[in-house]
Amino acid sequence: MSIVATSPPAPALRVKPSFEPWAGRFRRPVLVGGITSSILALAYLFAPPMGTDLAAQTARGDFYAAHGARLVDFGWYGGTSPLGYSWFAAPANALLGARGVGALSAVIASLAFAWLLARFSAPRAALASAAGALVFICNIVSGRTTFALGLAIGLLALCALRVYPSERWRLWPGSADNSGSTTTALGWDLAAFGLALLATGASPVAGVFVAIAGSAAALVGYWRSAVILIAGTVLGMAPFLMLFADGGVQLYTEDSMRIAAAACIFTFFLIPGKQPVLRAGALLAGLAVIAAYYLPTALGSNIMRLPMLFAVPLVLAYAQLSRPLLTVASLALIWFQPPLMTFDLHLLGERAATRAYYEPLLAELDSKSITGRVEVVPLSSHWESVYVAGAVPLARGWLRQLDVQENALFYNGKLNAVTYQQWLAHNGVQYIALPKRAKVDFRGGRPEARLLDENLSYLTLEWESADWRLFAVRSPTGIVQAPATFVSADAARVRFTTSQPGDIHVRVRWSRWLTVRGPAACVRPGRDWVVVRVDKPGSYELTSEFSTSQPARC
């Protein structure tokens, strides 16, 4: 009998949970989410335009296609900052169209959300994936395609995180992850950080949501994930706040705040305790919903998108309820916090969303000598901010936060014949276009439309068609004041000439990115608008460009 020497058994290795991105538990939810979103996205692309926000996304894409990466758009409000809205949504919209960007983003978001549900073992992952696909499509039906882009990238940032319970309290991985090396783990961390930054750059609102996810991770001890997400959003938010902010306040009613907060609380109690990150996220979302109401910021009612999009899918995924109770809970959330407002569907096929609707008005304006701005009473669909702004500078546009800030009289009940005349003069308005049969914006348009039905002494009805009435302002102030002579203006520049040196007052909002081209001039902020100091007679152009030194500032 032979004796074989054997070594003692090696100590057991601590193995982290396996991580196979396409394991069996991932396939069904991802397929359900991907197929559902793809079918709905195709239907959306073939449907007529709808939703109140689509016009703003289209306008920004058109501006980029026509003028490139300009830093000031003079087509709205006397000047807005395209980069104050998104870093790269405008070129994406110019390339794919706003609806193309929205459809692609919704599909990517659906796939990422389904993958996350499977990764974190949602009991009803496939059902919740279908619900997620539906709400993401509802989001783009409302026209929020830029936000959809940021949301998709933000969900990809969550997918890139590598979180394990054994590393819950560590700021940095202490050993290799299941992929085999610490370097790979670091690579995924950097990817998550970069995606969080890009999500914020695509849409600051999406960045806020990523920051809430990071804060939820911090509350339950996942510090590494929290640092990655929050650092990415802070870095991404800095340029918006420091360099390109347009300012303003987003309207937000108390009733809306209460409903959104109730949806967050409802979700918090329906998600089981073994999902602490989701419960913390629901709690933080509720606090954010309340804080956004009391703090006057540009975020405002946009915070409602968080419970609007995620409450129903997460309840369907994790709530430990019987089918009848789960159905009742989901329907209650949909009723009180619907992911799609019926008003957006009412705009389906609206004539005022087509270029043909504006062509008679544009032809009439083209026959005029335009030296001032045109005020188009805002329509419900807001497509005047696309088709009219592409031809002449508008006194307003489609950026609610800035409209509330700069044109408060349309919202605070102080609009009357006297204040309206003062507003027209202050903004250099030369013509006013009033739609006759299309719906006007119920907040910022109806009071103005009612006022224009009165016989205002300082307005003259110059032209009328089946769809429009065009009023001329008597003795308009114009965009450029004497002694200069206005030459032309579009969304990228204002041109004028002067025969003598001096200060030229131009009705353009101040921006650090303004510059002057001409023989010898500089620009500075004035009391309300800007002042161009001209040292020599000649032709000048007020435009914008990126410069760290601001050489054109006086």
C-alpha positions as CSV (number, residue, x, y, z in Angstrom):
1,M,0.0,0.0,0.0
2,S,1.4,3.4,-1.0
3,I,1.1,6.5,1.0
4,V,0.6,9.8,-0.8
5,A,1.5,13.0,1.1
6,T,-1.3,15.6,0.9
7,S,-1.1,19.3,1.9
8,P,-3.7,20.8,4.2
9,P,-6.7,22.4,2.6
10,A,-6.2,26.0,1.6
11,P,-8.2,28.6,3.4
12,A,-11.5,29.5,1.7
13,L,-11.3,32.7,-0.4
14,R,-13.8,35.4,0.1
15,V,-15.5,35.6,-3.3
16,K,-17.5,38.6,-4.2
17,P,-20.9,38.1,-5.9
18,S,-20.6,37.2,-9.5
19,F,-21.2,39.9,-12.0
20,E,-22.2,38.8,-15.4
21,P,-23.8,41.6,-17.4
22,W,-25.8,39.2,-19.6
23,A,-26.6,36.4,-17.2
24,G,-30.0,34.8,-17.4
25,R,-31.6,37.1,-14.9
26,F,-30.8,40.1,-17.1
27,R,-32.1,38.8,-20.4
28,R,-35.8,39.0,-19.9
29,P,-36.1,42.4,-18.3
30,V,-33.7,44.0,-20.8
31,L,-35.5,42.4,-23.7
32,V,-38.8,43.5,-22.4
33,G,-37.6,47.1,-21.8
34,G,-35.8,47.3,-25.1
35,I,-38.5,45.9,-27.3
36,T,-41.3,47.9,-25.6
37,S,-39.3,51.2,-25.8
38,S,-38.2,50.5,-29.4
39,I,-41.8,49.9,-30.6
40,L,-43.1,53.0,-28.8
41,A,-40.2,55.1,-29.9
42,L,-40.9,54.2,-33.6
43,A,-44.5,55.1,-33.1
44,Y,-43.5,58.4,-31.6
45,L,-41.2,59.2,-34.5
46,F,-44.0,58.6,-37.0
47,A,-46.6,60.6,-35.1
48,P,-47.1,64.3,-35.6
49,P,-45.3,66.6,-33.2
50,M,-46.8,66.9,-29.8
51,G,-45.9,68.2,-26.3
52,T,-45.3,71.7,-25.0
53,D,-41.5,71.4,-24.6
54,L,-40.5,70.1,-28.1
55,A,-40.4,73.5,-29.6
56,A,-37.7,74.7,-27.3
57,Q,-35.5,71.7,-28.1
58,T,-36.1,72.1,-31.8
59,A,-35.3,75.8,-31.6
60,R,-31.9,75.2,-29.9
61,G,-31.0,72.6,-32.5
62,D,-32.0,75.0,-35.3
63,F,-29.9,77.7,-33.8
64,Y,-26.8,75.5,-33.6
65,A,-27.4,74.3,-37.2
66,A,-27.6,77.9,-38.4
67,H,-25.0,79.7,-36.3
68,G,-22.7,77.0,-34.8
69,A,-21.5,77.2,-31.2
70,R,-22.4,80.8,-30.5
71,L,-22.5,81.7,-26.8
72,V,-25.5,84.1,-27.0
73,D,-28.8,83.6,-28.9
74,F,-30.3,87.1,-29.6
75,G,-33.5,85.5,-30.9
76,W,-35.2,85.3,-27.5
77,Y,-35.5,87.8,-24.6
78,G,-32.8,90.1,-25.9
79,G,-30.2,87.3,-25.5
80,T,-30.0,83.9,-23.8
81,S,-27.1,81.5,-23.3
82,P,-27.5,78.2,-25.3
83,L,-24.9,76.6,-23.0
84,G,-27.0,77.5,-20.0
85,Y,-29.4,74.8,-21.1
86,S,-27.2,72.0,-22.2
87,W,-23.6,71.5,-23.2
88,F,-24.2,69.3,-26.2
89,A,-28.0,68.7,-26.7
90,A,-28.1,71.5,-29.4
91,P,-25.6,69.8,-31.7
92,A,-27.2,66.5,-31.1
93,N,-30.6,68.0,-32.0
94,A,-29.1,69.6,-35.1
95,L,-27.7,66.2,-36.2
96,L,-30.5,63.9,-35.3
97,G,-33.5,66.2,-34.8
98,A,-34.9,66.8,-31.3
99,R,-37.3,63.9,-31.7
100,G,-34.6,61.6,-32.9
101,V,-32.5,62.4,-29.8
102,G,-35.5,61.9,-27.6
103,A,-36.4,58.5,-29.1
104,L,-32.8,57.2,-28.9
105,S,-32.4,58.4,-25.4
106,A,-35.7,56.8,-24.3
107,V,-34.6,53.4,-25.6
108,I,-31.2,53.7,-23.9
109,A,-32.8,54.8,-20.7
110,S,-35.2,51.8,-20.8
111,L,-32.4,49.3,-21.4
112,A,-30.3,50.8,-18.6
113,F,-33.3,50.9,-16.2
114,A,-34.2,47.3,-17.0
115,W,-30.6,46.2,-16.4
116,L,-30.5,47.9,-13.0
117,L,-33.7,46.3,-12.0
118,A,-32.3,42.9,-12.8
119,R,-29.0,43.6,-11.2
120,F,-30.7,44.5,-7.9
121,S,-33.0,41.5,-8.1
122,A,-36.3,43.2,-8.5
123,P,-39.0,40.5,-8.0
124,R,-41.1,41.8,-10.9
125,A,-38.2,43.2,-13.1
126,A,-39.8,42.5,-16.4
127,L,-43.1,44.2,-15.5
128,A,-41.3,47.2,-14.1
129,S,-39.1,47.3,-17.2
130,A,-42.1,47.6,-19.4
131,A,-43.5,50.3,-17.1
132,G,-40.2,52.1,-17.2
133,A,-40.1,52.1,-21.0
134,L,-43.6,53.5,-21.1
135,V,-42.9,56.4,-18.8
136,F,-39.6,57.2,-20.6
137,I,-41.6,57.5,-23.8
138,C,-44.2,59.6,-22.1
139,N,-41.4,61.9,-21.1
140,I,-40.4,62.5,-24.8
141,V,-44.0,62.8,-25.8
142,S,-44.2,65.8,-23.5
143,G,-41.2,67.2,-25.5
144,R,-38.5,66.9,-22.8
145,T,-35.9,65.4,-25.2
146,T,-32.9,67.2,-23.7
147,F,-33.8,65.9,-20.2
148,A,-34.3,62.5,-21.8
149,L,-30.7,62.6,-23.1
150,G,-29.3,63.5,-19.6
151,L,-31.5,60.9,-17.9
152,A,-30.3,58.1,-20.2
153,I,-26.6,59.1,-19.5
154,G,-27.4,59.3,-15.8
155,L,-28.8,55.8,-15.7
156,L,-25.8,54.5,-17.5
157,A,-23.7,56.1,-14.8
158,L,-25.6,54.0,-12.2
159,C,-25.0,51.0,-14.4
160,A,-21.2,51.6,-14.3
161,L,-21.1,51.7,-10.5
162,R,-19.6,48.6,-8.8
163,V,-21.1,48.3,-5.3
164,Y,-20.8,45.4,-3.0
165,P,-22.0,45.1,0.6
166,S,-18.5,44.2,1.9
167,E,-17.2,47.5,0.6
168,R,-20.1,49.5,2.0
169,W,-18.1,51.7,4.3
170,R,-15.0,52.0,2.2
171,L,-14.2,55.1,0.2
172,W,-12.0,53.2,-2.2
173,P,-11.9,49.5,-3.2
174,G,-9.6,47.4,-1.0
175,S,-9.1,44.6,-3.4
176,A,-9.9,43.5,-6.9
177,D,-13.5,43.3,-8.1
178,N,-14.9,40.2,-9.7
179,S,-13.5,41.3,-13.1
180,G,-10.1,40.4,-11.8
181,S,-8.2,43.6,-11.0
182,T,-8.2,46.8,-9.0
183,T,-7.4,48.6,-12.2
184,T,-10.6,47.4,-13.8
185,A,-12.6,48.5,-10.8
186,L,-11.0,51.9,-11.0
187,G,-11.8,52.1,-14.7
188,W,-15.5,51.4,-13.9
189,D,-15.4,54.1,-11.2
190,L,-14.0,56.6,-13.7
191,A,-16.6,55.7,-16.2
192,A,-19.4,56.3,-13.7
193,F,-17.8,59.6,-12.7
194,G,-17.5,60.7,-16.4
195,L,-21.1,59.6,-17.2
196,A,-22.4,61.5,-14.1
197,L,-20.6,64.6,-15.4
198,L,-21.9,64.1,-18.9
199,A,-25.5,63.6,-17.6
200,T,-25.3,66.9,-15.9
201,G,-23.8,68.6,-18.9
202,A,-26.6,67.2,-21.0
203,S,-29.3,68.4,-18.6
204,P,-28.8,70.1,-15.2
205,V,-32.2,68.6,-14.1
206,A,-30.9,65.1,-14.8
207,G,-27.7,66.1,-12.9
208,V,-29.9,66.9,-9.9
209,F,-31.4,63.5,-10.1
210,V,-28.0,61.8,-10.3
211,A,-26.9,63.8,-7.2
212,I,-30.0,62.6,-5.3
213,A,-29.0,59.0,-6.2
214,G,-25.5,59.7,-4.9
215,S,-26.9,61.2,-1.7
216,A,-29.1,58.2,-1.2
217,A,-26.1,55.9,-1.5
218,A,-24.3,58.0,1.1
219,L,-27.2,57.7,3.5
220,V,-26.8,54.0,3.6
221,G,-23.0,53.9,3.6
222,Y,-22.0,53.4,0.0
223,W,-19.5,56.2,0.2
224,R,-17.5,55.3,-2.9
225,S,-20.6,55.4,-5.1
226,A,-21.8,58.6,-3.4
227,V,-18.5,60.4,-4.0
228,I,-18.4,59.3,-7.6
229,L,-21.9,60.5,-8.4
230,I,-21.9,63.7,-6.4
231,A,-18.4,64.7,-7.6
232,G,-19.4,64.2,-11.2
233,T,-22.6,66.2,-10.9
234,V,-20.9,69.1,-9.0
235,L,-18.2,69.3,-11.6
236,G,-20.8,69.2,-14.3
237,M,-23.0,71.8,-12.7
238,A,-20.2,74.3,-12.1
239,P,-20.1,75.8,-15.7
240,F,-23.9,76.3,-15.7
241,L,-23.9,78.2,-12.4
242,M,-20.6,80.1,-12.9
243,L,-20.4,80.9,-16.6
244,F,-23.7,80.4,-18.5
245,A,-26.6,80.7,-16.2
246,D,-29.6,82.7,-17.6
247,G,-31.2,82.8,-14.1
248,G,-35.0,82.9,-13.5
249,V,-37.5,81.0,-11.5
250,Q,-39.5,78.0,-12.6
251,L,-43.2,78.3,-11.6
252,Y,-44.3,75.7,-9.1
253,T,-47.7,75.6,-7.4
254,E,-48.3,74.4,-3.8
255,D,-50.8,71.8,-5.0
256,S,-48.3,70.3,-7.4
257,M,-45.7,70.2,-4.6
258,R,-48.0,68.4,-2.2
259,I,-49.0,65.8,-4.8
260,A,-45.4,65.1,-5.8
261,A,-44.3,64.9,-2.1
262,A,-47.2,62.5,-1.4
263,A,-46.1,60.3,-4.3
264,C,-42.5,60.1,-2.8
265,I,-43.8,59.2,0.6
266,F,-46.2,56.6,-0.8
267,T,-43.2,55.1,-2.7
268,F,-41.0,55.1,0.4
269,F,-43.5,53.0,2.4
270,L,-44.2,50.6,-0.4
271,I,-40.6,49.8,-1.1
272,P,-39.4,47.1,1.4
273,G,-36.7,47.7,3.9
274,K,-34.2,45.4,2.2
275,Q,-33.9,48.0,-0.5
276,P,-32.4,50.8,1.7
277,V,-30.9,52.8,-1.2
278,L,-34.3,53.1,-3.0
279,R,-36.0,54.0,0.2
280,A,-33.4,56.7,1.0
281,G,-33.8,57.9,-2.6
282,A,-37.6,58.2,-2.2
283,L,-37.1,60.1,1.1
284,L,-34.6,62.5,-0.4
285,A,-36.8,63.0,-3.5
286,G,-39.6,64.0,-1.2
287,L,-37.4,66.5,0.6
288,A,-36.2,67.9,-2.7
289,V,-39.7,68.3,-4.0
290,I,-40.6,70.4,-0.9
291,A,-37.3,72.4,-0.9
292,A,-37.8,73.3,-4.6
293,Y,-41.1,74.9,-3.8
294,Y,-39.8,77.1,-1.0
295,L,-36.5,78.0,-2.7
296,P,-37.0,80.2,-5.7
297,T,-34.7,78.6,-8.3
298,A,-34.7,77.6,-12.0
299,L,-35.4,74.0,-10.9
300,G,-38.9,74.6,-9.5
301,S,-41.5,72.2,-10.8
302,N,-39.0,70.3,-12.8
303,I,-38.2,68.3,-9.7
304,M,-41.6,66.7,-10.1
305,R,-40.2,64.6,-12.9
306,L,-38.5,62.3,-10.4
307,P,-41.6,60.8,-8.8
308,M,-43.5,61.2,-12.1
309,L,-41.1,58.9,-13.9
310,F,-39.9,56.5,-11.2
311,A,-42.6,56.0,-8.6
312,V,-44.8,53.6,-10.6
313,P,-42.0,51.4,-12.1
314,L,-40.3,51.1,-8.7
315,V,-43.5,50.2,-6.9
316,L,-44.3,47.6,-9.6
317,A,-40.8,46.2,-9.2
318,Y,-40.4,46.0,-5.4
319,A,-43.7,46.5,-3.5
320,Q,-44.7,43.4,-1.5
321,L,-48.4,43.6,-2.3
322,S,-50.9,41.2,-3.8
323,R,-51.8,41.7,-7.4
324,P,-55.1,43.5,-6.7
325,L,-53.4,45.9,-4.2
326,L,-50.4,46.4,-6.5
327,T,-52.8,47.4,-9.3
328,V,-54.7,49.8,-7.0
329,A,-51.4,51.4,-5.7
330,S,-50.1,51.8,-9.3
331,L,-53.3,53.3,-10.6
332,A,-53.4,55.7,-7.7
333,L,-49.9,56.9,-8.4
334,I,-50.8,57.3,-12.1
335,W,-53.9,59.2,-11.3
336,F,-52.3,61.7,-8.9
337,Q,-48.9,61.9,-10.5
338,P,-49.4,61.0,-14.2
339,P,-46.2,60.6,-16.3
340,L,-48.0,62.3,-19.2
341,M,-50.3,65.3,-19.1
342,T,-53.4,65.0,-21.3
343,F,-52.7,68.5,-22.4
344,D,-49.6,67.3,-24.3
345,L,-51.7,64.9,-26.3
346,H,-54.2,67.7,-27.1
347,L,-51.5,69.3,-29.1
348,L,-51.2,66.3,-31.4
349,G,-51.5,67.5,-35.0
350,E,-51.9,71.1,-34.0
351,R,-51.6,73.4,-37.0
352,A,-49.7,75.9,-35.0
353,A,-46.9,73.3,-34.8
354,T,-46.2,73.5,-38.5
355,R,-44.2,76.0,-40.6
356,A,-47.2,76.6,-42.9
357,Y,-49.1,78.2,-40.1
358,Y,-46.5,80.9,-39.7
359,E,-45.7,81.5,-43.4
360,P,-48.3,84.3,-44.0
361,L,-47.1,86.1,-40.9
362,L,-43.5,85.7,-41.9
363,A,-44.3,87.0,-45.4
364,E,-45.9,90.1,-44.0
365,L,-43.0,90.8,-41.6
366,D,-40.6,90.3,-44.5
367,S,-42.3,93.2,-46.3
368,K,-41.7,95.5,-43.3
369,S,-38.6,97.4,-42.3
370,I,-37.8,95.7,-39.0
371,T,-35.8,97.8,-36.6
372,G,-37.2,96.4,-33.4
373,R,-38.4,93.1,-31.9
374,V,-41.5,91.2,-32.6
375,E,-43.8,90.1,-29.8
376,V,-45.7,87.0,-30.7
377,V,-48.3,86.3,-28.0
378,P,-47.1,82.9,-26.8
379,L,-49.0,79.9,-28.2
380,S,-49.7,76.8,-26.2
381,S,-47.4,74.8,-28.5
382,H,-44.8,77.6,-28.5
383,W,-43.7,76.9,-32.1
384,E,-43.4,80.6,-32.7
385,S,-40.1,80.3,-30.8
386,V,-38.9,78.2,-33.7
387,Y,-40.4,79.5,-36.9
388,V,-40.7,83.3,-36.1
389,A,-37.5,83.5,-34.1
390,G,-35.6,82.1,-37.0
391,A,-36.5,85.1,-39.1
392,V,-36.8,88.1,-36.6
393,P,-35.8,88.7,-33.0
394,L,-38.6,87.9,-30.6
395,A,-39.3,89.9,-27.5
396,R,-40.0,86.6,-25.7
397,G,-39.4,83.0,-26.5
398,W,-39.8,79.6,-24.8
399,L,-37.8,79.6,-21.5
400,R,-40.3,79.9,-18.7
401,Q,-37.8,80.6,-16.0
402,L,-36.4,83.6,-17.8
403,D,-39.9,84.8,-19.0
404,V,-41.1,84.9,-15.3
405,Q,-38.0,86.8,-14.3
406,E,-37.8,89.3,-17.2
407,N,-41.5,89.7,-18.0
408,A,-43.1,89.3,-14.6
409,L,-46.1,91.5,-15.5
410,F,-47.6,88.7,-17.5
411,Y,-47.7,86.5,-14.4
412,N,-48.2,88.7,-11.4
413,G,-51.5,90.3,-12.3
414,K,-50.0,93.7,-13.0
415,L,-50.6,93.7,-16.8
416,N,-52.7,96.7,-18.0
417,A,-52.7,99.2,-20.8
418,V,-50.1,101.4,-19.1
419,T,-47.7,98.7,-17.9
420,Y,-47.9,97.0,-21.3
421,Q,-46.9,100.2,-23.1
422,Q,-44.0,100.6,-20.8
423,W,-42.9,97.0,-21.4
424,L,-43.2,97.4,-25.2
425,A,-41.0,100.5,-25.1
426,H,-38.5,98.9,-22.7
427,N,-38.0,95.8,-24.9
428,G,-37.9,97.7,-28.2
429,V,-41.0,96.0,-29.6
430,Q,-42.1,97.2,-33.1
431,Y,-44.8,94.7,-34.0
432,I,-47.1,92.4,-32.1
433,A,-48.6,89.3,-33.6
434,L,-51.8,87.8,-32.1
435,P,-53.0,84.4,-33.1
436,K,-56.7,84.4,-33.8
437,R,-57.7,80.7,-33.6
438,A,-54.8,78.8,-32.1
439,K,-54.6,78.3,-28.4
440,V,-52.4,80.7,-26.5
441,D,-50.3,79.9,-23.5
442,F,-52.6,79.8,-20.5
443,R,-50.1,81.4,-18.1
444,G,-48.0,83.8,-20.1
445,G,-50.3,84.5,-23.1
446,R,-54.0,84.7,-22.1
447,P,-53.8,88.0,-20.2
448,E,-51.9,89.6,-23.1
449,A,-54.4,88.3,-25.7
450,R,-57.3,89.7,-23.7
451,L,-55.6,93.1,-23.4
452,L,-55.0,93.2,-27.1
453,D,-58.7,92.7,-27.8
454,E,-59.1,96.2,-26.3
455,N,-58.6,99.3,-28.4
456,L,-55.2,100.3,-27.2
457,S,-54.3,103.9,-28.4
458,Y,-50.6,103.2,-28.9
459,L,-51.2,100.2,-31.3
460,T,-52.4,100.2,-34.9
461,L,-53.8,97.1,-36.6
462,E,-51.7,96.9,-39.8
463,W,-52.6,93.4,-41.2
464,E,-55.0,90.6,-40.6
465,S,-55.5,87.1,-42.0
466,A,-57.6,84.1,-41.1
467,D,-55.0,83.1,-38.4
468,W,-53.2,86.3,-37.4
469,R,-53.6,89.9,-36.4
470,L,-50.5,92.1,-36.7
471,F,-50.3,95.3,-34.7
472,A,-47.7,98.1,-35.1
473,V,-46.4,100.0,-32.1
474,R,-46.6,103.7,-32.6
475,S,-43.2,105.4,-32.1
476,P,-41.3,102.2,-31.3
477,T,-38.0,102.5,-29.5
478,G,-36.2,99.8,-31.5
479,I,-33.2,97.7,-30.6
480,V,-30.5,100.3,-31.3
481,Q,-30.8,103.9,-30.1
482,A,-29.6,107.1,-31.7
483,P,-27.2,108.4,-32.8
484,A,-26.6,104.9,-34.2
485,T,-28.6,103.5,-37.1
486,F,-29.9,100.0,-37.0
487,V,-28.9,97.8,-40.0
488,S,-30.0,94.3,-39.2
489,A,-30.4,91.7,-36.5
490,D,-30.7,87.9,-36.3
491,A,-30.2,85.3,-33.6
492,A,-26.4,85.6,-33.7
493,R,-25.7,89.3,-34.2
494,V,-26.9,92.9,-34.2
495,R,-25.5,95.3,-36.8
496,F,-25.5,99.0,-36.8
497,T,-23.7,102.1,-38.1
498,T,-22.8,105.4,-36.5
499,S,-21.4,108.6,-37.9
500,Q,-20.0,109.9,-34.6
501,P,-18.3,108.5,-31.6
502,G,-20.1,108.0,-28.3
503,D,-22.1,105.6,-26.2
504,I,-24.6,103.5,-28.2
505,H,-27.4,101.9,-26.1
506,V,-28.4,98.5,-27.5
507,R,-31.3,96.5,-26.1
508,V,-29.4,93.3,-25.6
509,R,-29.1,91.5,-22.2
510,W,-25.6,91.6,-20.8
511,S,-23.4,88.6,-21.1
512,R,-19.7,88.2,-20.4
513,W,-19.4,86.6,-23.8
514,L,-20.5,89.6,-25.8
515,T,-18.0,91.1,-28.2
516,V,-18.0,94.0,-30.7
517,R,-16.5,93.9,-34.2
518,G,-15.8,97.2,-35.9
519,P,-13.2,100.0,-36.2
520,A,-12.9,100.8,-32.5
521,A,-15.4,99.9,-29.8
522,C,-16.0,98.1,-26.6
523,V,-19.1,96.9,-24.7
524,R,-20.2,97.1,-21.1
525,P,-23.4,96.4,-19.0
526,G,-25.8,99.4,-18.8
527,R,-28.6,100.0,-16.4
528,D,-30.9,97.5,-18.1
529,W,-29.3,96.6,-21.4
530,V,-25.8,97.0,-22.8
531,V,-23.8,100.1,-23.9
532,V,-21.4,100.0,-26.8
533,R,-18.7,102.7,-26.6
534,V,-17.7,103.7,-30.1
535,D,-14.5,105.6,-30.7
536,K,-14.7,105.9,-34.4
537,P,-17.5,106.2,-37.0
538,G,-18.3,103.1,-39.0
539,S,-20.1,99.8,-39.1
540,Y,-20.3,97.6,-36.1
541,E,-21.5,94.2,-35.2
542,L,-22.5,93.1,-31.7
543,T,-22.1,89.3,-31.4
544,S,-20.6,86.7,-29.0
545,E,-17.5,84.5,-28.8
546,F,-15.6,82.5,-26.3
547,S,-12.7,84.4,-24.7
548,T,-11.1,84.1,-21.3
549,S,-9.8,87.7,-21.3
550,Q,-13.0,89.5,-22.5
551,P,-11.0,92.0,-24.7
552,A,-14.1,93.7,-25.9
553,R,-15.3,94.8,-22.5
554,C,-14.9,98.4,-21.6
